[in-house]
């Protein structure tokens, strides 16, 4: 009996190889699609994952009551579908010693009011919690206690505008552009708090491309050394981060 069962199992395995059957592999991260066609990250059970804008520096700012409402997501190992790269995921150690999985450097969370797969009632809560779209965001919203909400790239690097620019035209060339590199993106993927239609691409005088927000060109600052830095804020009283809710300022 035992030999017969073993032969049957062996035959099934051989059949799978010879007939080209692809055996399903479990994944710790999945990509699901909303009714209106938005792809987003979930765990292996289809529960929605979120990012927190206060985590711009790559560390979790969610503890205490926050962590009860937004439980952390952690996977000891990462396996992903073909639409994702496992190398885009990492792990941080929180101040309480627990581990948390990150995506593109952003710690991942659940929302306690999501009860079943497909729920995403945490989207936009307090204007600081958002789902993770796939492909990954090219522009996101970060939050800094000193400057409030502001635009960052998908890796958490701060984006700035120059008050001397005009709509669709950069006044930053020569030595200026060495200190304030132009930000460019081949696609626009943004969280729900932003409108993709507010972004456009301009052609600089040297022929290179630069992304603009509401007509204003976007830049990095060379002295920002790590994600979450906002050392370019108010430099020369002409360089500023962008709060999307207050942009453009009345003086522009």
Buried (B, 14 or more C-beta within 10 A) or exposed (E): EEEEEEEEEEEEEEEEEEEEEEEEEEBBBBBBEBEEEEBBBBBEEEBBBBBBBBBBBBBBBBEEEEBEBBEBBBBEEBBBEEEBEEEBBBEBEBEEEEEBBBBBBBBBBBBEEBEEEBBBEBBBBEBBBBBBBBEBBBBBBBBBEEBEBBBBBBBBBBBBBBBEBEEEBBEBEEEEBEBBEBBBBEEBBBBEBBEEEBBBBBEBEEEEEBBBBBBBBBBBBEEBEEBBBBEBBEBEEBBBBBBBEEBBEEEE
